[in-house]
Amino acid sequence: MKRCLLLLACFPLIVGCSTFPSGLVKSESGFEGAVTVVSTAASGHFGIVTVKVPYPGIRGEKKEGLARLVVSRNALESGRPLPAFCHVHYEKDVHGAKQWAERGWAVFTAAYTGEKEGYPIDAAVANGYNQSRAILHWARRLPFIDPARMHIDGGSQGGYMALVMSADAFPVTSTTADCPVVNWCYNLRYFEANKGVSKYPAKLEDSPLPVMCSVTMLADWCYKAYGNDLSNDTWYYLSPIACLDRITDPVLVTCATGDMLVPMEAMTGEHLHPIDAARFPAGYQRAFDALTPCAKARKRFEDLVPESARETFVIPLQENSFEVSLDMFKDGKLKPRLRPKNQDKPWSREKPWSLVYLDEGPPAPYAAHTTYEWALSPDSFVAGHQQHPITPELLTPAKLEWLLRRYARQLVDLPVLAEGAPANRLNFETPEQRDVLSGLLAYAALGAEFEQRLQTLYRACPIQPFGATLSAAALRGALQTLERNAHR
């Protein structure tokens, strides 16, 4: 309550002046991981803030990335804490961020430059993972953000990131993951097995599998971090299939049968179509079992999510859809003027996992994530969870154990780097512990039933960094001590 009153008192100072969004976000100081404001600008009634976010890399080295916040002045003037919409890994442009900010979200995304400018993108399994975590931690530290409300969104490598960030963070209230990499062992071996037939590293125009060939370099980026032995358990531990028990919020996953970059075979053994061999070069492969050398990873996504927890929606081709040729892929202006009308994605109101499969038949050799043109949006799913009541079951034994391991810096089942050491998957100590404490406090503040569940789960947890029992008062005391020490 005190936090909310302070927040409301600050709103007139933030949004009531003519220099909005000046002062909306302040540079931090006094602890490792403190964020520095780079620029603040207004665009209509939106505030746009870019910051530098320090974080430790996978080898423990100090690194720094850029992040951007887009927020609506109208939403801030409501006086209510804002939910965070976090688009992870890939950068969401300002125009796209404004569309979500218009709906009341504070939108966060990474921002990138070229290598020479110092802020390039890295592989999602490598330092991209650490940077995404640091941005989410910063988002929850902002005083106008509701610490109990966070949506995580991403596609492809970003879809992978949306799932693993949902497994890592708390509270997360909903997730959208499009064509996510759910099994790195299979996906990278798929690239390896087809390097020859795609003529990698040929140019788009010279490859019979042009789009897939153009992204195959991702495998080499990953190997720089973890080596190229795809039979190693590291590739399992890096994958969402290894942490599904820690994803406790409602999730909407979208995949396509015609995906050439993240084959749907990693998701399911059903709803698939055999390739048209006449269209593909001899030797092209995508069979799941044959291309998954790590025994632990030889599990399809659906095998790990009970039927009672998932609902599957198979969507036929939309009216006015068309196969996207390579020329259309390179130049969107060549697409037909008559296109599908936007359609809201279906989702389950009863089950936590909504699996949306786009049935477009077999893939075309020049396809990207879809072979056909689609117009789909997750609008009702995202809106439906924006203010939907949170249930106590959002916190589970597996989730709490992971959070407490983060706090105590005692993670298990870590991926192993190419040189043999375990990868660092934690932020600097102060922002890491603050994120855990503020998340659990936000959960406990939702009501007596929530705090009671936290206490019950904690007593049964194999790791207990706060002693034999845990209460909201103990969490508040630990957070106050942490912040006091950080600002000495």
C-alpha positions in Angstrom: 0.0 0.0 0.0 2.8 2.4 0.9 4.5 1.7 -2.4 1.2 2.5 -4.3 0.7 5.8 -2.5 4.2 6.8 -3.2 3.8 5.9 -6.8 0.6 7.9 -7.1 2.3 10.9 -5.5 5.0 10.7 -8.1 2.8 10.5 -11.1 2.0 14.3 -11.3 5.7 15.0 -11.3 6.4 12.5 -14.1 3.5 13.2 -16.5 2.2 16.6 -15.5 5.1 18.6 -16.8 5.5 20.0 -20.3 8.8 18.2 -20.7 7.4 14.7 -20.6 9.0 12.2 -20.6 11.9 13.9 -19.0 12.5 12.4 -15.5 10.4 9.4 -16.3 13.4 7.0 -16.0 16.5 7.9 -14.0 20.0 6.6 -14.2 20.8 4.2 -11.3 24.0 4.1 -9.3 25.6 2.4 -6.3 25.5 -1.2 -7.5 26.8 -3.5 -10.2 24.2 -3.7 -13.0 23.0 -0.1 -12.5 21.3 1.2 -15.7 22.3 4.5 -17.3 19.9 6.6 -19.4 21.2 7.3 -22.9 18.3 9.3 -24.4 14.8 10.4 -23.6 12.3 11.6 -26.3 8.7 12.2 -26.9 6.8 11.0 -30.0 3.3 12.2 -29.8 1.9 11.1 -26.5 4.5 8.3 -26.2 7.7 8.5 -24.2 10.7 6.7 -25.5 13.7 6.0 -23.3 16.9 4.2 -24.2 19.3 2.9 -21.6 22.6 1.1 -21.2 22.1 -2.2 -19.3 25.3 -3.8 -17.8 25.3 -7.5 -17.2 27.8 -10.4 -16.7 28.3 -12.5 -19.8 28.2 -16.3 -19.9 31.9 -16.4 -19.0 31.5 -13.9 -16.2 32.9 -11.0 -18.1 31.4 -7.6 -17.8 29.2 -6.7 -20.7 26.7 -4.0 -21.6 23.6 -3.9 -23.9 21.0 -1.4 -24.9 17.3 -1.5 -24.0 14.4 0.7 -24.9 11.1 1.5 -23.1 8.1 2.8 -24.9 5.2 4.0 -22.8 2.0 6.0 -23.3 1.5 9.2 -21.3 -2.2 8.4 -21.2 -1.5 5.1 -19.4 0.8 6.8 -16.9 -1.8 9.5 -16.1 -4.2 6.7 -15.1 -2.3 6.6 -11.8 -2.1 2.8 -11.8 1.1 0.8 -12.0 1.6 -0.4 -15.5 2.0 -4.0 -16.6 5.3 -4.8 -18.5 5.2 -6.1 -22.1 8.7 -7.6 -22.6 9.6 -8.4 -26.2 12.7 -10.6 -25.8 15.9 -11.1 -27.8 15.0 -9.5 -31.1 14.4 -5.8 -31.2 10.8 -4.6 -31.5 10.7 -1.3 -33.5 9.1 1.8 -32.0 6.1 1.6 -34.2 5.3 -1.9 -33.1 6.0 -1.0 -29.4 3.6 1.9 -29.7 0.7 -0.4 -30.6 1.1 -2.3 -27.4 1.8 0.9 -25.3 -1.5 2.3 -26.6 -3.2 -0.6 -24.9 -1.8 0.3 -21.5 1.5 -1.7 -21.5 5.0 -0.4 -20.7 6.9 -2.0 -23.6 10.5 -3.1 -23.2 12.8 -4.5 -25.8 16.5 -4.9 -26.5 18.1 -2.4 -29.0 21.0 -3.2 -31.2 23.7 -1.5 -33.3 26.3 -2.9 -35.6 29.5 -4.5 -34.3 31.5 -1.3 -34.8 29.0 0.7 -32.7 29.4 -1.8 -29.8 26.0 -3.3 -29.3 25.5 -6.2 -31.7 23.1 -9.0 -31.2 24.5 -12.3 -29.9 23.1 -15.9 -30.1 20.0 -16.4 -27.9 21.6 -19.3 -26.0 24.8 -17.3 -25.3 25.0 -13.7 -24.1 21.5 -12.9 -25.6 20.1 -14.9 -22.7 22.0 -12.9 -20.0 21.1 -9.6 -21.6 17.4 -10.5 -21.8 17.4 -11.4 -18.1 19.1 -8.1 -17.2 16.4 -6.1 -19.2 13.6 -7.9 -17.4 15.2 -7.2 -14.0 15.5 -3.5 -14.9 11.8 -3.4 -16.0 10.6 -4.7 -12.6 12.8 -2.1 -10.8 11.0 0.9 -12.3 8.7 2.6 -9.8 5.7 2.9 -12.2 5.7 -0.9 -13.2 3.4 -3.4 -11.6 5.8 -6.0 -10.3 3.1 -8.7 -10.4 2.2 -8.2 -14.1 4.5 -9.2 -16.9 3.9 -10.5 -20.4 6.8 -12.0 -22.3 6.8 -12.2 -26.1 9.1 -13.3 -28.9 9.5 -15.2 -32.1 12.0 -17.8 -33.5 15.1 -17.3 -31.3 13.0 -14.8 -29.5 10.3 -17.5 -29.1 12.9 -19.7 -27.4 13.8 -16.7 -25.2 10.1 -16.0 -24.3 9.8 -19.6 -23.0 13.1 -19.7 -21.1 12.5 -16.2 -19.6 9.0 -17.4 -18.5 10.7 -20.3 -16.8 13.3 -18.1 -15.1 11.2 -15.0 -14.1 8.4 -14.5 -11.6 5.7 -13.4 -11.6 5.0 -13.8 -15.3 1.3 -13.6 -16.1 1.3 -14.6 -19.8 3.6 -15.6 -22.7 3.4 -15.6 -26.5 6.0 -17.6 -28.4 6.0 -17.8 -32.2 7.8 -20.5 -34.0 10.1 -21.0 -30.9 13.2 -23.1 -30.9 12.2 -25.7 -28.3 15.0 -28.2 -28.9 18.5 -26.8 -29.7 20.0 -30.2 -30.3 17.5 -31.1 -33.0 17.5 -27.6 -34.6 21.2 -27.2 -34.9 21.7 -30.8 -36.1 19.0 -30.0 -38.7 21.2 -27.1 -39.9 24.3 -29.3 -39.9 22.7 -32.2 -41.8 21.6 -29.8 -44.5 24.7 -27.7 -44.9 25.8 -29.6 -47.9 22.5 -29.7 -49.8 21.9 -26.0 -49.1 25.4 -25.2 -50.4 26.1 -23.3 -47.2 27.4 -20.5 -47.1 26.0 -19.8 -50.5 24.2 -16.5 -51.2 20.3 -16.5 -51.3 20.2 -16.7 -55.1 22.6 -19.6 -55.2 21.1 -21.9 -52.6 18.3 -24.4 -53.3 17.3 -23.9 -49.6 18.0 -20.1 -49.6 16.4 -18.8 -46.4 17.5 -21.7 -44.3 21.0 -21.4 -45.7 21.1 -17.7 -44.8 20.5 -18.4 -41.1 22.7 -21.5 -40.7 25.5 -19.3 -39.4 23.5 -19.3 -36.2 25.0 -22.8 -35.5 28.5 -21.4 -35.6 27.5 -18.6 -33.2 26.2 -21.2 -30.8 29.3 -23.4 -31.1 31.6 -20.5 -30.1 29.9 -20.6 -26.7 29.3 -24.3 -26.2 31.3 -26.3 -28.7 29.9 -28.4 -31.5 29.2 -31.8 -29.8 25.5 -31.9 -30.2 25.2 -35.2 -28.3 26.3 -33.3 -25.1 23.6 -32.8 -22.5 24.3 -29.1 -22.6 22.0 -28.8 -25.6 19.2 -30.3 -23.6 19.7 -28.0 -20.7 19.7 -25.0 -23.0 16.4 -26.0 -24.4 12.8 -25.1 -23.2 12.0 -28.8 -23.1 14.3 -28.9 -20.0 12.4 -26.3 -18.0 8.7 -26.7 -18.8 8.0 -27.5 -15.2 9.0 -23.9 -14.3 6.7 -22.2 -16.8 3.6 -21.7 -14.7 1.7 -18.9 -16.6 -0.7 -19.3 -19.6 1.3 -19.7 -22.8 0.3 -19.3 -26.5 2.7 -21.1 -28.9 2.3 -20.7 -32.6 4.0 -23.0 -35.2 3.6 -23.8 -38.9 3.8 -27.1 -40.8 5.7 -25.3 -43.6 8.4 -23.8 -41.3 11.9 -24.4 -42.9 13.8 -22.8 -40.1 12.3 -24.3 -36.9 10.7 -27.6 -38.1 7.5 -28.4 -36.3 8.8 -32.0 -35.9 10.3 -30.8 -32.6 6.8 -29.9 -31.3 4.7 -32.9 -32.4 4.6 -36.1 -34.4 1.1 -35.3 -35.6 -0.4 -32.7 -38.0 2.8 -32.9 -40.2 3.0 -33.3 -43.9 5.7 -35.3 -45.8 7.9 -33.0 -48.0 7.4 -33.0 -51.8 10.7 -34.7 -52.7 10.5 -33.3 -56.3 10.9 -29.8 -54.9 13.9 -30.5 -52.6 17.5 -31.3 -53.4 18.5 -34.9 -52.8 19.6 -35.6 -49.3 17.5 -33.0 -47.5 16.6 -34.2 -43.9 14.3 -33.2 -41.1 13.4 -36.4 -39.3 13.3 -35.8 -35.5 14.8 -38.9 -34.0 17.6 -39.2 -36.6 18.6 -35.6 -36.1 18.6 -35.6 -32.2 21.9 -37.2 -31.1 21.5 -36.2 -27.4 19.4 -38.9 -25.7 18.0 -36.5 -23.1 16.8 -34.2 -25.8 15.1 -36.9 -27.9 11.6 -35.7 -26.6 9.0 -33.8 -28.5 7.5 -30.8 -26.8 4.0 -32.4 -26.8 5.4 -35.5 -25.0 6.3 -33.3 -22.1 3.1 -31.3 -21.7 0.2 -33.5 -20.4 -3.0 -33.5 -22.5 -4.8 -32.2 -19.5 -2.7 -29.0 -19.6 -2.8 -28.2 -23.3 -5.4 -27.5 -26.0 -4.4 -27.7 -29.7 -5.9 -25.5 -32.5 -5.2 -26.5 -36.1 -5.8 -23.5 -38.4 -6.4 -24.1 -42.2 -5.1 -21.7 -44.8 -6.8 -18.3 -44.6 -8.8 -16.9 -47.5 -6.6 -15.0 -50.0 -3.4 -16.7 -48.6 -0.6 -17.4 -51.1 2.7 -19.2 -51.2 5.5 -16.7 -50.5 8.1 -17.0 -53.2 11.8 -16.1 -52.7 11.3 -12.9 -54.7 8.4 -12.0 -52.4 10.6 -12.8 -49.3 13.3 -10.4 -50.6 10.8 -7.7 -51.6 7.4 -7.6 -49.9 6.1 -5.1 -52.5 5.9 -8.1 -54.9 3.2 -9.8 -52.8 -0.3 -9.8 -54.2 -2.5 -6.9 -53.2 -5.2 -9.2 -52.1 -4.2 -10.7 -48.8 -5.7 -12.5 -45.8 -7.6 -10.4 -43.3 -6.3 -10.3 -39.8 -7.6 -13.1 -37.6 -7.3 -13.4 -33.9 -5.5 -16.5 -32.7 -7.6 -19.0 -30.8 -6.6 -19.9 -27.2 -7.7 -22.0 -24.3 -9.7 -20.5 -21.5 -9.3 -23.6 -19.4 -5.8 -24.9 -20.0 -2.5 -23.2 -19.5 -0.9 -24.2 -22.8 -2.5 -23.1 -26.1 -0.8 -24.7 -29.1 -1.7 -23.1 -32.5 -0.6 -25.1 -35.5 -0.9 -23.4 -38.9 -1.7 -26.1 -41.4 -0.2 -25.0 -44.7 0.8 -28.4 -46.0 4.4 -29.3 -46.6 7.1 -26.7 -46.6 8.5 -25.0 -49.7 12.3 -25.2 -50.1 12.6 -21.4 -50.1 10.3 -20.8 -47.1 11.2 -19.0 -43.9 9.0 -19.7 -40.8 5.9 -20.1 -42.9 5.4 -21.2 -46.5 2.2 -19.1 -46.9 1.1 -15.6 -46.1 -0.8 -15.3 -42.8 -2.4 -12.5 -40.9 -2.8 -13.5 -37.3 -2.6 -11.7 -34.0 -2.6 -12.7 -30.3 -4.7 -9.7 -29.3 -7.4 -11.3 -27.3 -5.0 -13.7 -25.5 -2.8 -10.8 -24.4 -5.7 -8.6 -23.5 -7.4 -11.4 -21.7 -4.5 -11.8 -19.3 -3.6 -8.1 -18.9 -5.7 -7.7 -15.8 -7.0 -11.2 -15.3 -7.0 -12.3 -11.7 -3.8 -14.1 -10.7 -4.2 -17.5 -8.9 -2.0 -18.8 -6.1 -1.1 -21.8 -8.4 1.2 -19.4 -10.3 3.9 -20.4 -7.8 4.8 -24.0 -7.8 7.4 -26.1 -6.0 9.7 -26.2 -9.1 9.4 -22.5 -9.6 10.1 -21.5 -6.0 13.1 -23.8 -5.9 14.5 -22.1 -9.0 13.9 -18.6 -7.6 15.6 -19.5 -4.3 18.5 -21.0 -6.2 18.8 -17.8 -8.2 18.9 -15.8 -4.9 21.5 -18.1 -3.3 23.5 -18.3 -6.6 23.2 -22.1 -6.5 21.8 -23.0 -10.0 21.9 -26.6 -11.1 22.0 -28.4 -14.5 23.9 -25.5 -16.1 25.1 -25.7 -19.7 28.8 -26.3 -20.1 31.0 -23.9 -22.1 33.2 -25.0 -25.0 36.2 -24.8 -22.6 34.6 -27.0 -20.0 33.4 -24.6 -17.3 29.7 -24.1 -16.4 28.1 -21.1 -18.1 27.1 -18.1 -16.0 23.3 -17.7 -16.2 22.9 -15.1 -13.4 22.9 -11.3 -13.2 25.1 -9.3 -10.8 24.3 -10.2 -7.3 22.3 -7.1 -6.2 19.9 -7.0 -9.2 19.5 -10.8 -9.2 18.5 -10.9 -5.6 16.4 -7.8 -5.8 14.4 -9.3 -8.7 13.7 -12.5 -6.7 12.7 -10.6 -3.6 10.5 -8.1 -5.3 8.8 -10.9 -7.4 8.0 -13.0 -4.3 6.8 -9.9 -2.4 4.5 -8.9 -5.3 3.0 -12.4 -5.2 2.6 -12.5 -1.4 0.9 -9.1 -1.5 -1.9 -10.5 -3.6 -3.6 -11.9 -0.5 -3.5 -14.1 2.5 -3.9 -17.3 0.4 -0.9 -16.3 -1.7 1.4 -15.7 1.3 0.2 -19.0 2.9 1.0 -20.9 -0.3 4.5 -19.3 -0.4 5.1 -20.3 3.3 3.9 -23.9 2.7 6.0 -24.4 -0.4 9.0 -22.8 1.2 8.9 -25.2 4.2 9.0 -28.1 1.7 11.7 -26.6 -0.5 15.2 -28.3 -0.6 16.9 -24.9 -0.5 16.0 -22.4 2.3 18.3 -19.3 2.2 16.1 -17.4 4.7 16.0 -20.1 7.4 13.4 -22.7 8.2 10.4 -20.4 7.5 9.6 -17.5 5.2 7.1 -14.6 5.4 6.4 -11.5 3.5 7.9 -9.5 6.4 11.1 -11.5 6.1 11.2 -10.7 2.4 10.6 -7.0 3.0 13.4 -7.0 5.5 15.8 -8.7 3.1 14.9 -6.3 0.3 15.4 -3.2 2.5 18.8 -4.5 3.7 19.8 -5.2 0.1 18.8 -1.8 -1.1 20.4 -0.1 1.9 23.7 -1.9 1.3 23.6 -1.2 -2.4 23.3 2.6 -2.0 26.0 3.0 0.7 
